[in-house]
Amino acid sequence: MAAATHFGHCQLCGALQKLPGGRLSLHGYTTRYGYFSGVCRGARHLPFEKSYHLVLDAIDNASKQLHDTLDHQAALRTHVDETTEAKTRVWVEDLRTRKHSYRWENVTLVAERRDHEGGTNLDMTPYGPWFSVRYSYTSSDGKKHDNITGAQPYEAGNESLSVEELRQKTVLKINGTYADWLEHEVDSLRRYVAWQRERIANWTEQPLLEVKPKKDTSAFKPTEPRY
Ligand SMILES: [Zn+2]
């Protein structure tokens, strides 16, 4: 059994970790949301120096996830009907930490005709429908919150659209922004599959590291979201 003073690299993410009982200790990804988040499933398994049996499955899973994400992006950009919700970033407060952050939530868009009110963002559509964005979210203390904000409608230009058509175009516009945001996940998954394939192409068993190197850059770094 390897002592916990030895180090090895994770089969799944490449992070350098201590090896209590010869297995990787618990560790996680730092990028929030999506495939590369939470506790790494390579924890409690043999290091890459001794085994690559997790990698083949990881390549399969990431390829499937990539395929699903591409499908999801395409659907967000094209699919809309009278029941489709929009996915948008909303500003929420964590009541326990009092910190605000953006998070993606499914929201419903409701068309409302508003009277012109000077000095507010309702100026955008003084005579047409304005869209209320209604959303609920659960904060870390378990409480549910119902909120309303606004959305800038799709610019109809010379098109003559019904209110429902305008709502659907607005949903597509909003969901398109979310689909663009998912690009970092697509990029990560493509790079991950290529990285793992290259890593196992010439795999041979290696000794564990007895000393932790000062600098180790072998961990896979997921692409950060642009916003
Ligand atoms: Zn890992």
Boltz pocket constraint, residues with backbone or C-beta under 6 A from the ligand:
constraints:
  - pocket:
      binder: B
      contacts: [[A, 10], [A, 11], [A, 12], [A, 13], [A, 14], [A, 15], [A, 27], [A, 40], [A, 41], [A, 42], [A, 43]]
      max_distance: 6.0
